[in-house]
């Protein structure tokens, strides 16, 4: 359902908003009913903050403050009893999830998507960490879901170790820490989308947008293949003309037609419902990678 639907069902104005500290009943016509939230009591310890607890339990820190505003001040003191209303599926996934591999093991659990990439938010977002072989151009907008960031880090590390590419990948925006709209981007609102400049030939300036003549085509092919192998990507947006060049080069190198059909929309047409890689205008020098919803993200949608 959309925010517009909720406002219409409840007689609200087109820009009407709810306040978390003033609960109001809402009329909801749900297609599926998620399990109700459950109340936990957390005993505050030295060093606890609202932000830290929000990440631990997978909730917005401002909601934590609203739930406890009558009992606790703006800062937490050791021994205080903090009410936390958890989403059971998300909390259980964060608590019981097995250890991730490599650097992904350092990415905290609990960050999840609320809504769609085009109209959503990010709850308890986790930041893409610094790493070898890539640079975060906009660190303040490199936040995402646990599922997306863990898989992104694993893919970037695999690419660096196996591709032979010696350049630096430039990471663009993913999401703000709490999601929402980023400048001119339509999506990137829920922690599942990230822009990555395509690998370029040696000597090309890091700050410049890439074009066809600057690309390292072998490394570009290996980068797309690494994301495809992750099994976590829903779609990759890339200009149709760049797809054409990649497919032609892959054919000359003996890549099979079934694999190319699985990967690319080309040559079926830029509106064809085929392939992991799809055409989108304005994506000549970079890919836009969209991750799938994680296995325990009941509030994530498309």
Residue pairs with C-beta under 8 A, 6 or more apart in sequence:
1 28
1 29
1 30
1 31
2 119
3 119
4 14
5 29
6 12
6 26
6 28
7 13
7 14
7 16
9 26
9 27
9 28
9 29
10 26
10 27
18 24
18 26
20 60
20 62
20 63
20 66
21 66
21 69
34 87
34 89
34 298
34 299
35 87
35 88
35 89
37 85
37 86
37 87
37 88
38 85
38 86
38 88
38 91
39 83
39 84
39 85
39 86
40 57
40 83
40 84
40 85
40 86
40 91
41 81
41 82
41 83
41 84
42 48
42 53
42 57
42 81
42 82
42 84
43 79
43 80
43 81
43 82
44 76
44 77
44 78
44 79
44 80
44 81
44 82
45 78
46 78
48 76
48 78
49 76
50 61
50 62
50 64
50 65
50 76
51 61
53 61
53 64
53 76
53 82
53 84
54 60
54 61
54 63
54 64
54 123
54 124
55 108
55 110
55 111
55 124
55 126
56 94
56 110
57 64
57 84
57 86
57 91
57 94
57 110
57 124
58 86
58 87
58 90
58 91
58 94
58 109
58 110
58 111
58 112
58 123
58 124
59 84
59 85
59 86
59 87
59 123
59 124
60 123
60 124
60 178
63 85
64 82
64 84
65 74
67 83
67 84
67 85
68 82
68 83
71 80
71 81
71 83
72 80
72 82
76 82
87 298
87 299
89 296
89 298
90 110
90 112
90 296
90 297
90 298
90 299
91 110
92 296
93 109
93 294
93 295
93 296
94 109
94 110
94 146
95 109
97 109
99 105
100 107
100 150
100 154
101 154
102 153
102 154
102 157
103 129
103 131
103 153
103 154
103 157
104 149
104 150
104 151
104 153
104 154
106 129
107 126
107 129
107 146
107 149
107 150
107 153
108 126
108 146
109 146
110 124
110 146
111 122
111 123
111 124
111 125
111 126
111 143
111 144
111 145
111 146
111 149
111 191
112 122
112 123
112 124
112 145
112 146
112 147
112 191
112 294
112 296
112 297
112 299
112 300
113 120
113 121
113 122
113 123
113 145
113 179
113 190
113 191
113 192
113 293
113 294
113 297
113 299
113 300
113 301
114 120
114 121
114 122
114 123
114 179
114 190
114 299
114 300
115 121
115 189
115 190
115 299
115 300
115 301
116 189
116 190
116 301
116 302
117 187
117 188
117 189
117 190
117 192
117 193
117 290
117 302
118 186
118 187
118 189
119 189
120 179
120 189
120 190
120 300
120 301
121 178
121 179
121 180
121 189
121 190
122 143
122 144
122 145
122 175
122 176
122 177
122 178
122 179
122 189
122 190
122 191
123 178
123 179
123 299
125 143
125 144
125 145
125 175
125 176
125 177
125 178
125 179
125 191
126 143
126 144
126 145
126 146
126 149
127 139
127 142
127 143
127 144
127 149
127 177
128 136
128 142
128 143
128 144
128 149
128 152
128 153
128 171
128 174
128 194
129 153
130 136
131 153
131 156
131 157
132 160
133 156
133 157
133 159
133 160
133 165
133 168
133 169
134 156
134 160
134 168
134 169
134 170
134 171
135 168
135 169
135 170
135 171
135 206
136 142
136 171
137 170
137 171
137 172
138 172
138 173
140 176
140 177
141 173
141 174
141 175
141 176
141 182
141 188
142 171
142 173
142 174
142 194
143 174
143 175
143 176
143 177
143 179
143 191
144 152
144 174
144 175
144 191
144 192
144 194
144 291
145 190
145 191
145 192
145 291
145 294
145 297
145 300
146 294
147 232
147 291
147 292
147 293
147 294
147 295
147 297
148 174
148 191
148 192
148 194
148 232
148 291
148 294
149 174
149 191
151 230
151 232
151 233
151 291
152 194
152 289
152 291
154 230
155 226
155 227
155 230
156 169
158 226
158 229
159 165
159 169
159 222
159 223
159 226
162 222
162 226
163 219
163 222
163 223
163 226
164 219
165 199
165 216
165 219
165 222
165 223
166 202
167 199
167 200
167 201
167 202
167 216
167 219
168 206
169 196
169 197
169 199
169 223
170 196
170 197
170 206
171 194
171 195
171 196
172 194
172 195
172 196
172 197
172 286
173 182
173 183
173 185
173 188
173 194
173 195
174 188
174 191
174 193
174 194
175 182
175 188
175 189
175 190
175 191
175 192
175 193
176 182
179 189
179 190
179 191
180 189
181 189
182 188
182 189
185 193
187 193
187 288
187 290
188 194
190 300
192 234
192 290
192 291
192 292
192 293
192 300
193 288
193 289
193 290
193 291
194 288
194 289
195 286
195 287
195 288
195 289
196 223
196 286
196 287
196 289
197 209
197 210
197 285
197 286
198 210
198 215
198 216
198 220
198 223
198 242
198 285
198 286
198 287
199 215
199 216
199 219
199 220
199 223
200 210
200 214
200 215
200 216
201 214
201 215
201 216
204 210
204 214
208 214
209 285
209 286
210 284
210 285
210 286
211 284
211 285
212 241
212 242
212 245
212 284
214 285
215 242
215 285
217 245
217 246
217 249
220 246
221 246
221 249
221 250
223 287
224 236
224 238
224 246
224 263
224 277
224 287
225 263
227 233
227 236
227 287
227 289
228 236
228 263
228 276
232 291
232 292
233 276
233 289
233 290
233 291
233 292
234 290
234 291
234 292
234 302
235 276
235 277
235 278
235 290
236 276
236 277
236 278
236 287
236 288
236 289
236 290
237 277
237 278
237 279
237 280
237 283
237 287
237 288
237 290
238 277
238 278
238 279
238 280
238 283
238 287
238 288
239 279
239 280
239 281
239 282
239 283
239 284
240 265
240 266
240 270
240 279
241 284
242 283
242 284
243 264
243 265
243 266
243 277
243 279
244 266
244 267
246 264
247 260
247 264
247 266
247 267
250 260
251 260
261 274
261 275
262 275
262 276
263 275
263 276
263 277
264 275
264 276
264 277
265 272
265 274
265 275
265 277
265 278
265 279
266 275
268 274
268 275
270 279
271 279
280 288
293 300
293 301
293 302
294 300
